[in-house]
Amino acid sequence: MNFDDVFNAQNTTGISPEKLAFLKAMSARQAGGGPKDMMAALMAASNNAAKQGIAFNEAERDLMLDVLLKNLSPEESKKAQSMIQMMKRMKR
């Protein structure tokens, strides 16, 4: 799925241009791959964002996950969503 398609379908109002550019670059790097690749891409993106002084709120993190999940097959997306839910439960 194309970055612009995903972000045109999402509400990106209020997200800074710097964050949108960062998300677009992350999406381009992650194209293809499976759930493990997605999680690795997310961790790398998080580390890169922190180095650049970019912090994402929960809604923006959810948007990142939506972008990453749209690049997966339906089966891979289901596996990744299960992993994400498990991680969210562990954070509580």
C-alpha positions in Angstrom: 0.0 0.0 0.0 1.2 3.5 -0.9 2.0 5.9 2.0 -0.1 8.7 0.4 -3.1 6.3 0.2 -2.9 5.4 3.8 -2.4 8.9 5.1 -5.1 10.4 2.8 -7.5 7.9 4.4 -6.3 8.7 7.9 -6.9 11.9 9.9 -3.4 13.5 10.0 -4.6 16.9 11.1 -2.4 18.2 13.8 0.6 16.0 13.0 3.6 18.2 12.3 5.2 18.1 8.8 8.4 16.7 10.4 6.5 13.8 11.9 4.7 13.1 8.6 8.0 13.2 6.7 9.5 10.7 9.3 6.4 8.4 8.9 6.7 8.5 5.1 10.3 7.6 5.2 9.6 4.8 7.7 6.8 3.4 5.5 9.1 3.4 2.4 11.8 1.5 4.3 9.3 -1.1 5.6 7.5 -1.9 2.3 7.2 -5.7 2.2 8.4 -8.1 4.8 6.5 -9.9 7.6 5.5 -9.2 11.2 9.0 -9.7 12.5 10.3 -7.2 9.9 7.5 -4.8 10.9 8.4 -4.9 14.5 12.1 -4.4 13.7 11.2 -1.5 11.5 9.0 0.0 14.3 11.8 -0.3 16.8 14.4 1.2 14.5 12.0 4.0 13.7 11.4 4.7 17.4 15.2 4.8 18.0 15.8 7.1 15.0 12.9 9.4 16.1 14.4 9.6 19.6 17.8 10.5 18.2 16.1 13.3 16.2 14.2 14.6 19.2 10.8 13.4 17.7 8.3 12.0 20.2 5.0 10.4 19.1 1.8 10.4 21.1 -0.4 7.3 21.3 -2.6 8.4 18.4 0.5 8.9 16.2 2.0 5.5 17.2 -1.3 3.9 16.3 -1.1 5.6 12.9 2.4 4.2 12.5 1.1 0.8 13.2 -1.8 1.2 10.7 0.8 2.1 8.0 2.9 -0.9 8.8 0.0 -3.3 9.0 -1.3 -2.2 5.6 2.0 -3.3 4.1 1.4 -6.9 5.3 -0.6 -9.7 3.9 -3.9 -10.4 5.7 -2.4 -13.4 7.5 0.8 -11.5 8.5 -1.4 -8.5 9.6 -3.4 -10.8 11.9 -0.2 -12.2 13.5 1.3 -8.7 13.9 -2.0 -7.4 15.5 -1.8 -10.3 18.0 1.8 -9.4 18.9 0.8 -5.7 19.3 -2.1 -6.6 21.5 0.1 -8.8 23.7 2.7 -5.9 24.0 -0.1 -3.4 24.9 -1.3 -5.8 27.7 2.2 -6.2 29.0 2.6 -2.4 29.3 -0.4 -2.1 31.6 
